[in-house]
Amino acid sequence: MRVLRQCVGLPQRDEALALNIAPRRYAWLREVALCLDETPWVVARSVAPLAQLKGQRLERLGERSLGSWLFRQPDVVRGPLEVTTHAPLFAGVSGIQDDSVWGRRSVFYHGCKHGCQQGSLSLLVQEFFLPAMADDLGLPSR
């Protein structure tokens, strides 16, 4: 795994809608590439509203996967899985255009023991499968 970018910034409009926040609200953004032999197969973008992070220390993940933190949380609830061909522009990854990659995304809710409400963390996780993966696996192109 290679971290492409991790910063505070503004989510894209569709990301803000998925998280049920105003589009101009700051969020923690993390982009990573999952590689085979240095070739990116999957790029992932995670978005969490900055106001909800409250000491989660996700910025300290470094090269560890977000899943290593996420699936250790006892009270995580995963929302519905969505399929998309709309990929955001990723730092340091070329050749990604809308409709050129398939992706999936879902919102994870942390702190939902008594129903997801104020005080819980919403975290949008998006993964996009690059053409190199299909090529390396010998899958037909669409």
C-alpha positions in Angstrom: 0.0 0.0 0.0 1.2 3.5 -0.8 -0.3 6.7 0.7 -0.9 9.1 -2.2 -2.3 12.0 -0.1 -3.6 12.6 3.4 -4.8 16.1 4.2 -7.7 18.3 5.4 -9.7 19.6 2.5 -13.2 19.9 1.0 -15.0 16.8 -0.1 -16.5 16.4 -3.5 -20.2 17.2 -3.8 -21.2 13.5 -4.0 -19.0 12.6 -1.1 -20.6 15.4 1.1 -24.1 14.1 0.1 -23.1 10.5 1.0 -21.9 11.7 4.4 -24.9 14.0 4.9 -22.8 17.1 5.4 -22.7 20.5 3.7 -20.4 20.5 0.7 -18.2 23.3 2.0 -17.4 21.6 5.3 -13.8 20.5 5.9 -13.0 16.8 6.0 -10.1 14.5 6.5 -9.2 13.0 3.1 -6.9 10.0 2.5 -6.0 8.5 -0.8 -4.0 5.3 -1.2 -2.9 3.0 -3.9 -3.0 -0.8 -3.4 -0.2 -2.1 -5.7 1.1 -5.4 -7.1 4.8 -5.1 -8.0 4.6 -1.3 -7.7 1.7 -1.2 -10.2 -1.5 0.3 -8.7 -4.4 -2.1 -9.0 -6.8 -0.3 -6.7 -7.0 3.3 -5.5 -9.0 4.2 -2.5 -10.3 7.5 -1.1 -11.6 7.9 2.4 -13.5 11.0 3.6 -14.5 11.8 7.2 -16.1 15.0 8.4 -13.4 16.9 10.4 -15.9 17.9 13.1 -16.6 14.2 13.8 -13.0 12.9 14.2 -12.6 13.9 17.9 -9.4 12.1 18.8 -9.6 9.2 16.4 -6.0 9.9 15.3 -6.6 8.6 11.8 -3.8 10.9 10.6 -1.4 8.6 12.4 -2.1 5.6 10.3 0.9 6.2 8.1 1.4 3.2 5.7 -1.1 1.1 7.6 -4.4 0.4 6.0 -7.5 2.2 7.2 -9.1 -1.3 7.5 -6.5 -2.2 10.1 -8.1 0.5 12.3 -11.7 0.2 11.1 -12.3 -3.5 11.7 -10.8 -3.3 15.2 -13.6 -1.0 16.3 -16.3 -3.1 18.1 -19.2 -0.7 17.2 -18.7 -0.1 13.5 -21.8 -0.4 11.3 -21.4 -0.5 7.5 -24.0 1.3 5.3 -25.2 0.0 2.0 -22.6 -0.7 -0.7 -22.9 1.5 -3.8 -21.3 0.7 -7.3 -20.1 3.6 -9.4 -18.0 4.5 -12.4 -17.4 8.0 -11.2 -13.9 8.3 -9.8 -12.4 11.3 -8.2 -9.0 12.6 -9.4 -6.3 10.9 -7.4 -2.9 12.4 -6.6 -0.1 10.7 -8.4 -2.3 8.2 -10.4 -2.7 8.9 -14.1 -5.2 7.4 -16.6 -8.3 7.5 -14.4 -11.2 9.1 -16.2 -14.9 8.9 -15.5 -16.4 5.7 -16.8 -12.9 4.1 -17.2 -12.9 2.4 -13.8 -15.5 0.6 -11.7 -15.7 1.5 -8.0 -17.6 0.7 -4.9 -18.2 2.8 -1.8 -20.0 2.7 1.5 -20.2 4.8 4.6 -19.0 3.2 7.9 -20.5 4.5 11.2 -18.4 4.3 14.3 -20.0 5.0 17.7 -23.4 3.7 16.9 -24.1 1.5 19.9 -27.5 3.2 20.5 -28.2 4.2 16.9 -26.2 6.5 14.6 -26.7 10.0 15.7 -24.8 13.1 16.8 -21.5 12.1 18.2 -20.8 9.2 15.9 -18.2 9.2 13.2 -19.2 8.8 9.5 -16.5 7.6 7.3 -16.9 7.2 3.5 -14.6 4.5 2.0 -14.4 4.4 -1.8 -12.3 1.9 -3.8 -11.7 2.0 -7.6 -10.4 -0.9 -9.6 -7.9 0.1 -12.2 -7.5 -1.3 -15.7 -4.0 -2.7 -14.8 -5.7 -5.1 -12.4 -8.0 -6.5 -15.2 -5.1 -6.6 -17.6 -2.9 -8.5 -15.2 -5.7 -11.0 -14.4 -6.5 -11.4 -18.1 -10.0 -10.2 -17.6 -11.9 -8.9 -20.7 -12.2 -5.1 -21.0 -15.6 -3.6 -21.2 
